[in-house]
Amino acid sequence: MPSAQSRRSTWLWAAAIAGYAFLYLPLVIVVVYSFNDSRLNAEWVGFTLDWYRKLAQNSEMQSAAANSLIIGFVTSLVSTALGTMAGVAMHRYRLRLLPILVLTPIAIPEILMGVSLLIFFVLLNFTLGLVSVTLAHIAFCIGFVAIVVRSRLAGMDESLTEAARDCGASPWQSFRFVTLPLIMPGVVAGALMAFTLSIDDFVITFFTAGAGTVTLPLQIYSMIKIAVTPEVNAVSTLLMLLTLFLIVVATKLSPSLLRSNEES
Amino acid sequence: MQRRGEALGKWLVSGPPILYLLLFFAIPALIMVLASFRTPGEFGGLAPLFDEDGKPDLNVDSYVRFFTEPIYAQIFVKSLIYALLTTLICLVIAYPLATLIARSPKKHRDLLLLLVILPFWSNFLIRVYAWMIVLGPQAALARTVNGVLAWFGVEPVSLLFSWFAVLVCLVYVHLPFMVLPLYANLEKHDQALLDAAQDLGANTWQRFWRITFPLSLPGVYAGAALVFIPALGIFAIPDILGGPDDSLIGNVIKQQFLETRDWPFGSVLSIVLTLAALALAGLAAWVGSRSTRREASGA
């Protein structure tokens, strides 16, 4: 019987390793070829940093990166404030409308939000650009922040706030000096998550950016529609490093992030 | 006084996010529903809501068009098939992964799980682009496949810009959504059940089909909903990796809004897509909760 047991776990390991390889090999290839001294992403020729140098001189790419960072920063700031409020409200009060408004944008196909915001902005004669993209990004990030904050609140000892109130703290004081410090890791994790989601978003940005405004994903999209070039590998590698860094920080701050992901 | 303060606090905290999401999510969605009943403008967009006589110009022409021109129903069915295949393949790949993570020592689980989620956090377009390289005509995979085909005397094929590329990438992008709920379910399984079955003479296969799999159904349904909905509305993957015949419903929506600029029809397509996605997710949730109840009642 033990042999059957170990044979089964060998199979399981083999299947799981194949699964992990499937997840990582394509990304590893992107990174490796970003250092490859060949225009074709086909076989290894030799090591070079040329593609990164090219990237440093590419002014289109730089303005796209600047746009992405500005949008990401403002989105993260505003959606964290609104998302934290939503998370606190959903935890503390029995509300009907708010949970629907917070969770539906996460549950419906992304393209719906993109096209409905396009109609909305155009009908209002609102110029499509940085501002419209940022407003759209905030709308879809609020839900993710709210979920992270609420899951943090769910693990909190409610008696602490009650104690503060009993000692004469106003609702604002008890929030500011008791609740907020306790949920801070969740709030910061939510902010980093919103920043990452905003920097990465393609679909909603695609519909709300208009002709003149380009973000990193839009720039990558127009480059790969024309040709595959290792410059895209280089920018992809840098973006992956940035995301990796943010995620490591976020999961360090709020281990529950792992669980809140599957909720969405 | 106390109660009025409480109500005020409630509105101060929940008011701003409610207002923001009403303005930038709910109202645009309602405007789109209204737009689906309007007439397309002469130069794209929407015709004026009120005609010369001041009567509102609302009709169901765009809905009629969706149901009478078979090409759209065909594309819709094709999108459903792609999304369904994606869900099934994700399930087959995710099951061993989730099982392995659930059975590994507790201290390794978080890391193994993080390794599944990590690629999901890298930019969506990068993950699509990666497959352009892997499946590219000069790459090792295409050369091997075509080498084998040439051996059988078959014409070389292009892996890129094909239904195959679209499906592989759809699976790739959505796989973590299947692993997470499956893991969350499998992790709770009681090993004693399997031991008992083994003592009663059930073999590996029987233990899986009669115990593990039925118990994991809620996780399977949750994962299926999380994969199926985004896969149904995708447009970037067929756009980048597909050939001319691989357009899905998302591509048609994009085309209606940005190229043809027929907003009412684009709105109809978006609404049908969302209703289909929500209906199927609702179905999955319903079936899932039913099987959980059955499991709880021991039947």
Chai-1 contact restraints between the chains, C-beta under 6 A:
chainA,res_idxA,chainB,res_idxB,connection_type,confidence,min_distance_angstrom,max_distance_angstrom,comment,restraint_id
A,R8,B,T204,contact,1.0,0.0,6.0,A-B,restraint_1
A,L12,B,P96,contact,1.0,0.0,6.0,A-B,restraint_2
A,L12,B,L100,contact,1.0,0.0,6.0,A-B,restraint_3
A,A15,B,P96,contact,1.0,0.0,6.0,A-B,restraint_4
A,A16,B,P96,contact,1.0,0.0,6.0,A-B,restraint_5
A,A16,B,L97,contact,1.0,0.0,6.0,A-B,restraint_6
A,A16,B,L100,contact,1.0,0.0,6.0,A-B,restraint_7
A,G19,B,I93,contact,1.0,0.0,6.0,A-B,restraint_8
A,G19,B,L97,contact,1.0,0.0,6.0,A-B,restraint_9
A,L23,B,P119,contact,1.0,0.0,6.0,A-B,restraint_10
A,P26,B,A130,contact,1.0,0.0,6.0,A-B,restraint_11
A,P26,B,W131,contact,1.0,0.0,6.0,A-B,restraint_12
A,P26,B,V134,contact,1.0,0.0,6.0,A-B,restraint_13
A,L27,B,P119,contact,1.0,0.0,6.0,A-B,restraint_14
A,L27,B,A130,contact,1.0,0.0,6.0,A-B,restraint_15
A,I29,B,I133,contact,1.0,0.0,6.0,A-B,restraint_16
A,V30,B,A130,contact,1.0,0.0,6.0,A-B,restraint_17
A,L40,B,Q138,contact,1.0,0.0,6.0,A-B,restraint_18
A,N41,B,I133,contact,1.0,0.0,6.0,A-B,restraint_19
A,A42,B,Q138,contact,1.0,0.0,6.0,A-B,restraint_20
A,A42,B,A139,contact,1.0,0.0,6.0,A-B,restraint_21
A,L82,B,P16,contact,1.0,0.0,6.0,A-B,restraint_22
A,L82,B,P17,contact,1.0,0.0,6.0,A-B,restraint_23
A,L82,B,Y20,contact,1.0,0.0,6.0,A-B,restraint_24
A,M85,B,V13,contact,1.0,0.0,6.0,A-B,restraint_25
A,M85,B,P16,contact,1.0,0.0,6.0,A-B,restraint_26
A,M85,B,P17,contact,1.0,0.0,6.0,A-B,restraint_27
A,A86,B,P17,contact,1.0,0.0,6.0,A-B,restraint_28
A,V88,B,V13,contact,1.0,0.0,6.0,A-B,restraint_29
A,A89,B,V13,contact,1.0,0.0,6.0,A-B,restraint_30
A,A89,B,S14,contact,1.0,0.0,6.0,A-B,restraint_31
A,Y93,B,K10,contact,1.0,0.0,6.0,A-B,restraint_32
A,L95,B,S14,contact,1.0,0.0,6.0,A-B,restraint_33
A,L98,B,S14,contact,1.0,0.0,6.0,A-B,restraint_34
A,L98,B,I18,contact,1.0,0.0,6.0,A-B,restraint_35
A,L101,B,L21,contact,1.0,0.0,6.0,A-B,restraint_36
A,P105,B,F25,contact,1.0,0.0,6.0,A-B,restraint_37
A,I108,B,T274,contact,1.0,0.0,6.0,A-B,restraint_38
A,P109,B,G233,contact,1.0,0.0,6.0,A-B,restraint_39
A,P109,B,A277,contact,1.0,0.0,6.0,A-B,restraint_40
A,I111,B,G233,contact,1.0,0.0,6.0,A-B,restraint_41
A,I111,B,G250,contact,1.0,0.0,6.0,A-B,restraint_42
A,I111,B,I253,contact,1.0,0.0,6.0,A-B,restraint_43
A,L112,B,S270,contact,1.0,0.0,6.0,A-B,restraint_44
A,L112,B,T274,contact,1.0,0.0,6.0,A-B,restraint_45
A,V115,B,F257,contact,1.0,0.0,6.0,A-B,restraint_46
A,V115,B,S270,contact,1.0,0.0,6.0,A-B,restraint_47
A,S116,B,P28,contact,1.0,0.0,6.0,A-B,restraint_48
A,S116,B,A29,contact,1.0,0.0,6.0,A-B,restraint_49
A,S116,B,M32,contact,1.0,0.0,6.0,A-B,restraint_50
A,L117,B,P28,contact,1.0,0.0,6.0,A-B,restraint_51
A,I119,B,I31,contact,1.0,0.0,6.0,A-B,restraint_52
A,I119,B,M32,contact,1.0,0.0,6.0,A-B,restraint_53
A,I119,B,A35,contact,1.0,0.0,6.0,A-B,restraint_54
A,F120,B,P28,contact,1.0,0.0,6.0,A-B,restraint_55
A,F120,B,I31,contact,1.0,0.0,6.0,A-B,restraint_56
A,L135,B,F24,contact,1.0,0.0,6.0,A-B,restraint_57
A,A139,B,F24,contact,1.0,0.0,6.0,A-B,restraint_58
A,A139,B,F25,contact,1.0,0.0,6.0,A-B,restraint_59
A,I142,B,P17,contact,1.0,0.0,6.0,A-B,restraint_60
A,P171,B,G9,contact,1.0,0.0,6.0,A-B,restraint_61
A,D200,B,N123,contact,1.0,0.0,6.0,A-B,restraint_62
A,F202,B,F124,contact,1.0,0.0,6.0,A-B,restraint_63
A,F202,B,L125,contact,1.0,0.0,6.0,A-B,restraint_64
A,P217,B,L125,contact,1.0,0.0,6.0,A-B,restraint_65
A,I220,B,L125,contact,1.0,0.0,6.0,A-B,restraint_66
A,Y221,B,L125,contact,1.0,0.0,6.0,A-B,restraint_67
A,I224,B,Y129,contact,1.0,0.0,6.0,A-B,restraint_68
A,V228,B,M132,contact,1.0,0.0,6.0,A-B,restraint_69
A,S236,B,I126,contact,1.0,0.0,6.0,A-B,restraint_70
A,L239,B,N123,contact,1.0,0.0,6.0,A-B,restraint_71
A,M240,B,S122,contact,1.0,0.0,6.0,A-B,restraint_72
A,T243,B,W121,contact,1.0,0.0,6.0,A-B,restraint_73
A,T243,B,S122,contact,1.0,0.0,6.0,A-B,restraint_74
A,I247,B,W121,contact,1.0,0.0,6.0,A-B,restraint_75
A,E262,B,L180,contact,1.0,0.0,6.0,A-B,restraint_76
A,E262,B,P181,contact,1.0,0.0,6.0,A-B,restraint_77
A,E262,B,A184,contact,1.0,0.0,6.0,A-B,restraint_78
